[in-house]
């Protein structure tokens, strides 16, 4: 029975004794992310069960994980964070199977090879009323209990390419971990109340962990920043890039779709303290954009751009060639590769949505669309070029140099 390992509060495994090539680690990480992400995206389509309290939500997640019920686990995630992400699950999974990273038997409803068992978990709840008001956001921290994690490499649904790259480089895992360790208070699971139902929030959890690690106090009162948006899709991206270059977090926050910007607005008063002027300002010029309709809204792609950040400059020329120069040292032009092909073909960019008479950036739709475009745009020929230095690669990539059936070639329509 497949179950999910949640690493928000589990310390990393010790490094394996064997040394393996960097690409092995990359391949394993990619497969793990796709497994967790693919299953989660499909599961989010299901209706969420009611949870009457923050701890009830976390307990529901733990119980579902032990049962191997992936749908029940992901149904407890804040719906505003799932959004468009689930729409790309099938295309991503299909492309990954075609590439040989996952076996054809891999399913969005079940993942084999990894289990987790919880014993005696106890928790405490702290309501973070300063963020959204009374009883809207709560941090749940473990005070007792253990988690036993087991991974059987032979049962992981790896495809032929992943198996060839990894070989015997994955060690079995059987570890019991204290949930209430010394740093438990720095790694809470943050939940949010949506119309009377509590959900786990990924964005609030990440922001609260960052705040606690930095040792910054909560704001004195909820933030009042209102969504501003822009007059057009192009204006959203133009304003977003300009504000990001200047470190203007307030403007960036106002450009995010209102239903997706809760954590950013809530933690806005703390962002200046986290950076404290450490990041140098960048300048952007020669910006040219192109628009195209997508199912989620309007995709805005960058076709030309010049960025200066300290001694580093980056130039994206029409056609997709990217040149980076650092203190007079120019790197080789990145042209005719998978990344530049996706850029020049208008496959990746920023997905903007219309809310009333204003346009906003949708982070979830952008992530969903771009991940799907990148994975679907890869082919075995691209992998062969990128991994050409590895011994025996031709044996692993019998189709190298040709497009994988079902996977779009970068830059193609």
N, C-alpha and C positions, 0 to 999 in steps of 0.2 A: 504494500500500500504506500503510495507516494505521499510525502508530507513536506511542508515548507520549513526551511530554516530562516529565521528572521535575524539579521545581523545587526539590528539597531542597538542591541544591548549585549551581544556576544562578542568577546574579544577575539581577535584574529588567531587563526591556527598558527603554530610555530612553523617556521620555514622547513620544507622537506630536506632530508639529508643529502639527497642527490641533487646535483646541479643540472638543470635542463636549459636549453636555449630559450632566449627571451620569447620567441614566437610561440613556444609551448604554453607559457603563462598567458600570453595574449589570447591564444585559441581557447584555452580553458575558461578564462574570464569572459570571453565573448559568448561562449556556449552557455555558461551559467547565467549570464545576464539575459540571454534570449529565452532560456528556459523559464526563468522566473518572470520575466516581463511578458512573454507570450501567454503563459498560463494566466497570469494576473489580468491581462487585458481582456481575455475572453470571459473570465469569471465576473468581471465588473458589469457585464451586461445583465446579470441577474438582479432581482429585487433584493434590497437590503433588509435583513431582519431587524425588528425594533430592539434597541438597547436602551435601558432606562437609566444608566449611569455610566460614567467613564470607566470604572472598573469592570462593569458588566461587558462593555465592548471589548476590553483587552482579554477578559476571561473567555469570551466567545471566540476570539482569534486563537487563543491557546488550545481550547477544546477542539476546534475545527482542525487545527494543524495536527494534533495527535490522531484524529480520525482519518487524516488524509483528505479532508474535504476542502479542496482548493477554492471552490466556489464560495463556501461559507467564510473562508478567511478573507478573501478579497472583497466580499460584499460589505465588509465593515470599514472599508476605506471611504473617506469623504467623497461623495459623488461629484463635487465641483472639481476635484483633482483628477478624476478618471476621464470625464468628458469624451473628447474625440480620440483618446489613446486606444480604446478598444477597437476602433474601426480599422486599424492597420494590422491587427494581430494575425489574421489569416494570410495576408500577403507576405508579411515578414516571415512567418513560419514556413510558407511554401518556398520562398526564395532561399532560406537557410537550408532546407532539405535538399534543394537542387544543388547547392554548393557543396553538399556532403558534410556540413558541420553537424547536422542532426540526422538521425536515422528516419527513414520513411514512416516508421511506426510511431514516432513522437507525436503526442497529442496535446492539444490545448487544455484538455480536461484532466490529464494525469501525467505526473512526472515520476519516473522511477529512480532508484539509486540513492535517495537521501531521506532520512527520517529524523524526527526530533520528538523527544518525550519529556514532558514537564512533570516534576515531582514537588508537591507542596508549595506552589507559588503563593506568596502573599504580597499585597500591594498597599500603597497609601496614595491618597489623592490630594493634590493642591490646586485649587481653583485660581486661575490667572485672570482675575477680574479686571486688571489694568489694561488688558489687551482688547477685549470686545465688550466689556460690561459683565454684570453678575451672571455666573453660571453658564457662560458661553464657551469658555476654553478651560481645559483642565489637564494638568500633567500627572500621569500615573507612573509611580516609581516602585520597583520591586524592593521588598524588605526581607524576603526569605524565598527559598526554593532553589531548585537546580534544573538545568536543561541538559539532556543527554543527546548529543548529535552523532549520528552515524552516517557515513557515506560509503557505499559499495561501488567502486569505479566500474566493475564489470556490469553493473545494472544501469549505469547512466546511458541514456539513449543517444550516444554519440554517433555521428555519421562516419563514413569511411575516411573522409579527409581529416576530420578531427582525431580519429583513432590513429591514423598514420602519423600525424604531427606529434600527438601526445605520447604514443607508444605506451611504455610502462611508467610514465612520469607522474601518474596520479597515485598517491598513496591512500589506502583505506583510512577512514577517520572513525574513531570511537572515543569521544571525549565527553566528560561530565563537567559542567561549568556552573559556578555559583551565580545565580541571577542577581543577588544582592551583594555584589562585590564592593570594593572600596570606592569605585567610581560610579556606582549605581545612580547616585543623585545627579550626576552630570549627563546621564543618558536616559531621560524619561521617555515615555510614549505619550505624546500629546493628543488629546481628543477634542473634538468640537461638537457643539450642539446645533443640529440642523432641524428646525421645526419639531423639537421634542425628542429627536433620536440622536444618540451619540455615535460618532464615527472616529476612527483613527485618522489623523491628518498628517500626511507625509511632509508637507511644507512647514506646518507649525512645529512638528517634531524636529526637523532640521534646524529651524531658526532658534528654537529654545535650547537645543544642544549647543549651538554656537554661542548664544548669550551666556549660558552657564560656564562654558569653557573659558570665555573671555572675562568672566567675573563682573559683568555689567548688571546693574540693578534694572528691574522692570521700570517702564515709564510710569509717571505719576498718575496718568489718566489715559483712557483710550485715545488713539490717534483720530484726528478729524479730517484727514486728507480725503478729498472727494475725487472720484474719477473724472478726468478731464477729456481724455480721448483726443482725436484730431479730426480734421474735416474730410480726409480721404485716406485710403490705404497707404499711398506714397508718403503722405504727411506723417502718418504714424511712424513709419520706418525712419524717415528723415529726422524727426524729433527724437526718436529713441536713440539713434546713433549719436546725435549731437549731445544729448543729455548723458549718455553713457561715457562719452569721451571726456566730459567735464566733471563727471562724478556727481551729477545732479540726481540723487536718488528720488527726490520728491517728484520731479517731472517723469522719471521712469515709471514710478508707481502709478501716476495718473494715466499712463498710456496702456496699462494692463487691463484686460477685460475685468469688469467689476466683480464677477462671480469667481474669478481666479486670483484676485489680488488681496484676499483677506489677510494672509500672514505677512505679506510685504507691507501693507498699510499699518498693521498692528505693530510691527517692529520698526517702522520708519524712524521714530525718534532715536533708536539705538544705532542705526546704520552709520551715522556720522562718528559716533564713538568707536565703532569697530574699525573704521578706516583711519580716522584721526589724521587725515591729510597725507598719508603715506604713499598713496598711489599718485604718480605724476599724471597731469592732464595730457590728453591726446588731442590731436587736431585732425579733422577729416575734410577732404576736398575732392573735387572731381567725381562726385557721387552721381551715378546714373542708375535708375531703377526701371524694372519692367514688371507688369502685372499680368496675372493669368487667373482665371476662375478655377477653384477647387471645391470639393464637396463641402468643406468646412467653412469657406468664405472666399477671400481673395489672397492669392499667394503673391508676395512682393519679393522679387529676386534682385540682387545687386549685380549689375553688369559691369560697372566701372567704379573704382575707389582708390583713393590715395590716403594712407594713414601715417601719421608721424607720432611716435611715442619715444621721447628722449632721443637716443642715437639710432633708434630702429625705425625704418620706413618699410611700408608694405604697399605694393601696387598691384591691383587687380585690373587687368586690361580687358577690353571687349574681346570676347572669344574664350575667356577663361584662364589666361596665363597669369600666374601669381609669382611676383618677384619680391623677395625680402632682402633688405640691406641693413647691416649692422655696423655702424662706425666705419663705413667705407668698404666693408667686406660684403660682396654680393653673392648670395647663394644661387645655385643653378635655377633657371626658370622652371617653374612647375607647370608644364604644359602637356596636354594630351594624356593626362592621367585620369584615374577614376574620379578624383575630387574635382579637378578642373572641368572634366566632362559634365559632371552634374551641375556645376555652376554655370557653365556656358550654355548648357541645354535648358536652363531654367527649371531644374528639377528640385532644387532646395532653396529655401529662403525663409521668409517670415509670413505666417498665416495671420491675416487680419480679419476681424469680424465686425459687423455693424450692429450697434445697440442704439436703437432710436435714430437720432440724426448724427451720431458720432461713430468714429471707427476706433478700434482698439486692437492691441496685439493679444492673441490667444496663445499662451505658452504651451498648453496641452495639445492644441491642434498643430502648432508648429513642430513640437517634438514628434508627434505621431506621424505627421506628413513627411518630415525630413528623414526619420529613421526608416520608414517604409521605402522612401526614394533611394536612400543610400544602399540598403540591403538588396532591394530589387534591382538596383543598377549595377551590382557587381556581377562578374562572370569569372570563369576559371582562368581565362587569359589574364585578367587583371591580377588575380591572386598569383599566378605564375610570375608575372613581372615583379610584384612586390616581394615575393618570397624566393626569388630565383637563386639566392645563394645557399639555400638549404640542400644538403645531400639527399638524393633520392626523391626530389620533388616531382620529377616527371612521372615517377611510378604512382605518386599519390594523385596527380592531376592528369589523367589520361585525356581529358578534353581541353588541356591548356592551349590557348590561342584561339579558341572558338567560344562563342557565347553559349551559356548554359540554357537549355530549353526551359522556357518559362520565365527566364530572368532577362530583364531589359538591359541592353547595352548602354553604358553611360552616354548621355547626350542624345540618345535616340528618342523618338517621339513615342 
